[in-house]
Amino acid sequence: MAGAPRAATAARAYGRLAVRLVLLLLLTAAVLLAPVPRLTPTATSVPTALAPDPAPKPAPAPTVPTVGRAWPVGVRPKILRGWEPPATTYGRGHRGVDLAAPAGTPVRAVAAGRVSFAGRVAGKGVVSVELPGAGDPPLRTTYEPVLAKVQKGDEVEAGEVVGTVEATGSHCTESCVHWGLRRADTYLDPLTLLPPWLLRSGPSRLLPVLGVPLPS
């Protein structure tokens, strides 16, 4: 008779275990059969693509007033090499214009101004003329290699001789004068100083001279 209670207890234990197994199977089936939730991108789940920065606009080219009234040498000299602005401050380029001119050729001030330098730099004669009224800071023209006939502080008029082309010191393959233009530390194209009628080839045009009596 003692075996009967044990059998009943074992039957109840097996029954409870069977119920748990059934419940576990039902839960597993419910999870497997449940529809997969559809994921939608949100501001937090998917990073928004950043708009590319707009390309920087190039700085406008500095304006140069056409105050020039004469070529540095001759009437319409041959340009051996033009202005080639460097890509960077210390990059390669050509910071001016080379004009063919034999040694001894008079070098004239392109525009009226004041001599800011007349001397030698690295063995070459250099003359610089500051142009008043040409902006702030003022423009400055430079001529080299030149044997100066002016001194620092001299006031010169457009077309006035400031020196002569030296026989040595030129970086050209033939004798030339290097003509430069700067505003502070920025190099500019010196040809922009000249008005169109001076840049065009053809006969020279004489400017009126006031205060000079006409020949009788």
Disulfide bonds with the S-S distance in Angstrom:
Cys172-Cys176 1.94
